[in-house]
């Protein structure tokens, strides 16, 4: 069988090479800006979900704040500072005739001297316990609560007070100063036949 005729020698087939394609330079300007992340949502867009979130945070901060204040409160205990009940007020010669009110604020007493004796009135109304005021012009003690009036020796004469104001125990210490004890009070209540205003310790002789 005859072989198929070979084609005559022919030059090698040249495959054309494509010319390099010029790639246009990429510039930053040419790159389209990447989409930015969504701008941070406004703090309060007014949507119900935002309002609810703010309310929840307000409740949380309020709760924490109240607890913090309660924690601080532990460092300030409610202590009631009572005035001293036994104290010195000076020498008898320091007091002239009349009513001395300078101890009212610190010790709740008045010192009274009359021509016969010196004594100390405990400044507590015998009606319901308010502290009366000394009225120099009227020469009387007047209770601001319900109007009871007492004369310059603490004896009631008007208003609902049922009896004179009590008097505190007095004694002289080794130096001759007056020591007052408001824990030991002398009472005059003639309705029940009780009169301690002449007891030892209720006054000093002038
Ligand atoms: S407490 Fe003083 S008059 Fe009532």
Boltz pocket constraint, residues with backbone or C-beta under 6 A from the ligand:
constraints:
  - pocket:
      binder: B
      contacts: [[A, 125], [A, 126], [A, 127], [A, 128], [A, 129], [A, 130], [A, 143], [A, 144], [A, 145], [A, 146], [A, 147], [A, 148], [A, 159], [A, 160], [A, 161]]
      max_distance: 6.0
